Each structure stands twice: as C-alpha cells, then as structure tokens.
Amino acid sequence: MNLRFVLLALLSDEPNTGYGLARALNDDVEHLWDTSLQQIYGELQTMRKTELIEQRIVATSNRRGRKVYSITPQGLVELQQWLVSPPVAQRQKDSFLVKLYCLDRMPSDVLVQRLGERRDESMAEAQELRKKMALVSAGDRERLGLLLTMDAALSAAEARAQWCEKTLARVRDQSSANLQSVQA
C-alpha cells in the first residue's frame, strides 16, 4: 500500500488541507500509517498531476490562502478499484528484530533493556488505543472501519508486549544457564 490510497481514503470523506490531512493521519489513523508532512505534500502534488485530486485556494484573513484538496471522480474510481483489489501482504520491517538476529554480538544487559523498552512502548500504545476506542461508538456504522483497525492495532500491540515478556524470560533463563555452566 502506498500513501496515495491513504490520502484518497481521507479525502473521500471530506476536502482537506495538507496540514489537515496530517492531523487526521495523526489523530485517527496513526496506527495504520506513519508519514511526514513533507511526504504528504509531495504525494498531493503527484496526485494533482495525475488528476486524482484537485486543489482550490481558500481565502484566509492572513496574506496567503489555504490550499484545500478534494478527490476527483477519477480519484474515486482509483480508490474504488484499490478497495476491491486483493490486499498485498506487507513484510514487517523492524530494525529491532534485525538487532535481535545479531543476539550473539549484543551485550545481554542491552538486550534486556531494549526488550523492556519495546514491551513498555507496546503496552503504552495498547493503552492509548483503548482510550481512543472508548471514544468511538460501536454502533456508529460510519466509524466501524476505524474501530476495527484500532482493534487490530490493539491486538498487535498486546501481542508485541507478550512476545517481549516471553523473550525476556527466555533471555534470562539462557543467561542463568550460561552462568551456571561457567561456575561448574
């Protein structure tokens, strides 16, 4: 998936500015997509050139007008085609797991510290998702997709935290076994 479809999905709800789209990404769907304002504006320009969106300048009280983007009929067609196409599985890219792969070259205390940090981050993420989910009405059909994606992100965060706990126990057990064999 690329940023284009995330932006088309957001713009299919309502026209917005680049900054407004960044806020929506941060507030509603940060559990789905991580991007920068620079990436958003770059993609908006590409989407304008391909006529998936249009831009209009809205006058403001200050000198510069705001650029408001809206989806075009062609953009709606592209979004609809993407929505009905089979999803492409994405492989996880996680630098922490690469470091874990090099476990034999990592000091044990650093590994334990990083696992604890990852566990704590995952637990905090889960807590934040629970708070956000509590604000979304389960009976609101228009927000059901948001609720379901937050639930998937919550499950992933909880699974990461559990994995960290299990991995910490294994590392500690291995460290104890190594210490006992050295002492024997």
Buried (B, 14 or more C-beta within 10 A) or exposed (E): EEBBBBBBBBBBEEBBBBEBBBEBBEEBBBBBBEBEBEEBBBBBEEBBEEEBBBBEEEEEEEEEEBBBBBBBEEBBEBBEEBEEEEEEEEEEEEEEEEBBEEEEEEEEEEBBEBBEEBBEBBBEBBEBBEEBBEEBEEEEEEBEEBBEBBEEBBEBBBEBBEBBBEBBEEBEEEBEEEEEEEEE
